[in-house]
Amino acid sequence: MPTEAPDPRFIDDEHFLRQCRWEAFRGSGPGGQKRNKTSSAVRIVHIPTCIEAVSSESRSQARNREFALRRLRHRIILEQRRPVDLRRFGLPSWWSGCGGLSTPRPRIEYLAVLGLVLDVLAAAGWRLSDAARLLHVSTGAVSKFLSADEKAWATVNAARTAAG
């Protein structure tokens, strides 16, 4: 993985949480007396981007914090683009080590791959075939990778619609 400035794609949870603030609160909705007595819902805000995520589905604050952290990291990858110069683009050294689009990988590697795919897609005008060529994979592989993640697929489709 790169050793650049703290990019949410490449840092572990401990370092990522240093860039965040979190708060606990009482969640609304069904759950009866227990829900109304404990502050188990969690909101985590990534301070540099002001992107936030909330979790309240568990009765455990620690579990909700894990869920919110996962959602936050994913939202940042979906919403934040890094510029890509298509004329000078080359796959980063970590790409082949993590298996590209086809190999199951740990969560941080998945986020790094997803972020790179979305950055290349954005630079290519959201054209799957152009992005696939730059990533040295088939258009079908890019489509399959993105469609496996419902939110990523929705993000790409919204961007493609907006781009015409």
C-alpha positions in Angstrom: 0.0 0.0 0.0 1.2 3.6 -0.6 2.8 5.6 2.1 1.3 8.9 1.1 -0.8 11.3 3.2 -3.5 9.7 5.2 -6.0 8.6 2.5 -9.0 6.8 4.0 -8.4 4.0 1.4 -5.1 3.0 2.8 -5.1 3.6 6.6 -6.2 1.2 9.3 -9.2 1.8 11.5 -7.0 3.1 14.4 -5.5 5.9 12.3 -8.7 6.6 10.5 -10.6 7.1 13.8 -8.1 9.9 14.7 -9.6 11.9 11.8 -13.1 11.4 13.2 -15.4 12.4 16.0 -18.1 10.2 17.3 -21.1 10.5 19.5 -23.6 8.2 21.1 -27.3 9.0 21.4 -30.6 7.3 22.0 -32.0 5.9 18.8 -35.6 6.3 17.8 -37.9 3.6 16.6 -39.1 0.3 17.9 -37.3 -1.4 20.8 -39.3 -0.6 23.9 -37.9 0.3 27.2 -34.3 -0.8 26.5 -33.9 1.5 23.5 -35.3 4.5 25.5 -32.9 4.0 28.4 -29.5 3.5 26.7 -27.5 5.6 24.3 -26.4 2.8 22.0 -26.9 4.5 18.6 -23.6 5.9 17.2 -22.8 8.7 14.7 -19.3 9.0 13.3 -18.2 12.1 11.4 -15.0 12.2 9.3 -13.8 15.7 10.1 -11.8 16.4 6.9 -14.7 15.6 4.6 -17.7 16.2 6.9 -19.2 12.9 5.8 -21.0 11.0 8.5 -22.5 7.6 9.1 -25.0 6.4 11.7 -25.8 3.0 13.2 -28.5 2.1 15.6 -29.5 -1.4 14.7 -27.7 -3.2 17.6 -28.3 -2.8 21.3 -24.6 -2.7 21.7 -22.8 0.7 21.4 -19.5 -1.1 20.5 -21.2 -3.0 17.7 -23.0 0.1 16.4 -19.6 1.9 16.3 -18.2 -0.9 14.2 -21.2 -0.7 11.8 -21.0 3.1 11.6 -17.2 3.0 11.0 -17.7 0.5 8.1 -20.4 2.6 6.6 -18.4 5.8 6.9 -15.3 4.4 5.2 -17.5 3.1 2.4 -19.4 6.4 2.0 -16.1 8.3 1.7 -14.9 6.1 -1.0 -18.2 6.5 -2.9 -18.3 10.3 -2.5 -14.7 11.4 -2.7 -12.8 11.3 -6.1 -9.1 11.7 -6.5 -8.0 13.2 -9.9 -6.5 10.8 -12.5 -4.5 12.0 -15.4 -5.6 9.5 -18.1 -2.6 10.3 -20.4 -0.1 9.4 -17.6 -2.1 6.8 -15.8 -0.5 3.5 -14.8 -1.8 1.0 -12.4 -0.3 1.4 -8.9 2.1 -1.2 -7.6 -0.3 -2.5 -5.0 -2.9 -3.4 -7.7 -1.4 -6.7 -8.7 -0.6 -7.6 -5.1 -4.3 -7.4 -4.1 -5.6 -9.3 -7.1 -7.3 -6.5 -8.9 -11.0 -7.0 -9.3 -11.3 -10.8 -9.1 -9.8 -11.9 -5.8 -11.6 -11.7 -2.4 -9.6 -9.3 -0.2 -9.6 -7.7 3.2 -11.9 -4.7 3.7 -9.2 -2.0 3.3 -7.9 -3.6 0.1 -11.5 -3.7 -1.2 -11.9 0.0 -0.5 -8.6 0.9 -2.2 -9.6 -1.1 -5.3 -13.2 0.4 -5.3 -11.7 3.9 -4.9 -9.3 3.4 -7.8 -12.0 2.0 -10.1 -14.3 4.9 -9.3 -11.5 7.5 -9.8 -10.6 6.0 -13.2 -14.3 5.8 -14.2 -14.8 9.4 -13.3 -11.7 10.5 -15.3 -13.0 8.4 -18.2 -16.3 10.2 -18.3 -18.0 7.2 -16.5 -17.5 5.0 -19.6 -17.0 1.4 -18.3 -15.2 0.2 -21.4 -12.6 3.1 -21.2 -12.0 2.5 -17.5 -11.7 -1.3 -18.1 -9.0 -0.7 -20.7 -7.0 1.5 -18.3 -7.4 -1.1 -15.5 -6.3 -3.9 -17.8 -9.5 -5.9 -17.2 -12.7 -6.6 -19.2 -15.7 -4.4 -19.2 -17.6 -7.3 -17.8 -15.2 -7.6 -14.9 -15.7 -3.9 -14.0 -19.4 -4.3 -14.3 -19.5 -7.4 -12.2 -17.2 -5.9 -9.5 -19.4 -2.8 -9.2 -22.7 -4.5 -9.4 -21.7 -6.7 -6.4 -21.8 -3.6 -4.3 -25.4 -2.1 -4.5 -24.3 1.4 -3.3 -21.3 1.5 -5.7 -23.5 0.4 -8.6 -26.1 3.1 -7.7 -23.4 5.7 -7.5 -21.9 4.8 -10.9 -25.4 4.7 -12.5 -26.3 8.1 -11.1 -23.0 9.6 -12.3 -23.4 8.0 -15.8 -26.9 9.4 -16.1 -25.7 12.8 -15.1 -22.8 12.6 -17.6 -25.2 11.7 -20.4 
